Amino acid sequence: MEVKERILKILRTVPKGVLYSTTDWHRILKEDKRKIRNALRELEDEGRIEIQKSGRPDKPLYRLREE
């Protein structure tokens, strides 16, 4: 299963308000952070997830886009 599919699977199973950073995804998926960032960027470009800014510009948070 590719990284994008794994991210979406997890986001579909957690409560809607849960947000994850790239570091969180790295910890969960045990994948290279570059692969994770690319997958997250692709998912955002496809409109499947959204980014919410956190208090730190270097640590955006990601969640499933409301349907």
N, C-alpha and C positions, 0 to 999 in steps of 0.2 A: 504494500500500500504506500503510495507516495505521500510526501509531507503534507501537501494541501488537503488530501482526503482525511488524513489523521487529525489535522487541526479542526476541520469541519465536524468530524465525528465527535470529538471532545466537546466542541462548542454546542452541539445539539443536545448533549446529555447533561450539561451543567445549567443551573438557573440563569435566566436571561441577564441578570445584573452583574454576573461575574466577568471581570476583566483580567486579561493576562498580558504581561509584557513579553518582549523577546526572551529575556532571561528566564521567565517562567516557562515558556515554550521549550527552551533548551533543556531545562531541568526535567520536564515531562516527557519530551520526545527522544532525548538523548541523541539529537542530531546536531550537525554543524550549524552555528548561528547564521552563517551566510545563506545556507539553504533555507533556513527558517525565515529569514528576512525576505528572501526572494519569493517564497511561497506566500507570505503575508501580503507582500506588495501585489502579487498577482491576484490574490483573493479580493483585495480592496479594489483593484482595477476592474474586476469582474462584478463588483457591487455585492459581494457575498458577505463581507465583513466590513466593519467600520472602525476607525481609529478615534479614540478619545484621548485628548491631551491630559497628561498627568501634571503634577507640580514640577516635573523635570522634563526639559525639552528633549533630552537624550533617552527618555524612557516612555514612549507612547504606549498606550494600552489598547488592546484589541478585543472586539466582541462580535458576535453574530449580528448581522444587520436585521432589524425588525422587518418582518414581512407583512 
